[in-house]
Amino acid sequence: MNLNSLEHQKMLEQISKHCPQAMWTFMHLYNRRDEEGCVYMSRKQIETHLSENYAGFKKNVMALARENLLMWAEIDDGISIMMDRDD
């Protein structure tokens, strides 16, 4: 993420004002996305690698979706997320 970009600064400001509890989740997802802007995380990955329970993670993802920062869907035993790929 280029923090010198006005677009990225506005995005981070939006998160800090409207869903600050989701900032860490957003940054983690942003850094894990693939070349198409997608991330899939299983419940086990969330609970093991992020040391966060699935319900809390999902709550943060839903807050970010309400801010139109990502789209998500529950798939099998995890969450599939799509974010913009505009770097």
N, C-alpha and C positions, 0 to 999 in steps of 0.2 A: 504494500500500500504506500503510495507516494503521499506523504503527509503535507507536501508543498502544494498538492493539487487542491484547488478550491472545492471541487466536488467531494473529495474525500474528507476535507475538513468539515463541510456541511453535513455529511453523512455521520461522522463521529459526534458532532454537536447534536444532531437529531437524536441519536441513541442516548447521549448523556442527559438530555432533557426529558425524553419520553419513556425510556426503559433502561436506566443506568445499570440495573441488575443484570442486563443481558450483554453488557459491553465485552466481558471476557469471552462469552460464548461467541459473539460476533467475530472477534479478533481470531479466535481459534478456528472457526469455520472458514473465515476469509483466507487464512494461511494454508488450510488443508484442501481447498478447492482444486479441481483438476483444470485442464486446459479449456474445458467447456463451462467452467463455473459450477460444477456439481460436486457434492460431497455425500457419501453414504456412511452412516455410523450405526453399528449394531448396538443393542443395549449393553452387551458385554464390553465393547470398546468404550462406550460412554462411561460406564461404571468403573472400568479398570484403568483406562488411560487418562481420563479426565477427573477421576475421583469425584464424580458427581452422580447423584441418582438420576434415573431416567426421567422421572416426573419433573424434576427441577429443570433439567436440560430442555425438555419438551416445552415447558412453560416459557423459558427464555426464547426458544425458537418461535413460538407463537407470538410473543411480544414483538419480535423483529419482523415477523410477517405482517402484523397489523400496521407497522410503519412502512410497509412495501419495500423492505430491504432484501427480502428473499421469499422464495416459494418453497413449500415443504409438503411431504406426504409420509404417512407411516406405511412402511413396507415390511412385511414379515415381522422380523424381530428388531427393527430399527427405524431410522428416519433417513429419508432421502431429501436432500436440500439442493436448490438451484439458486445461485447468486449471479449477479452481473459479472462479466469478465472484462470490463472496461478498466484497464490499468493505465 
